[in-house]
Amino acid sequence: MEFISKFFTFWILDKKLRKWARARIKTLLYGWKIFRDAKSIGKNFYCGGFSLVNKNTIIGDNVAFQGLKMNGDGNVKFGNFIQNVLS
């Protein structure tokens, strides 16, 4: 994902703007991966860091992941208003 974000932003001359654009692209790619892998996702979902879920994951409304990794094939259900914060 680092390569993709650098590839699309190498032409931006301003360093602060380039850093901001790379962060937004990474966030979009992380969220896209979750949308592709999860069974269902509610509204207002945000993924700000690298996260892995299995195909049996059900995500409720207003959920935010900052970095999450799940192994196995079991059923996982996240309710509404969950925020995963890294410390």
Secondary structure, 3 states (H helix, E strand, C coil): CHHHHHHHHCCCCCHHHHHHHHHHHHHHHHHHHHHHHCCEECCCCEECCCEECCCCEEECCCCEECCEECCCCCCEEECCCCECCCC
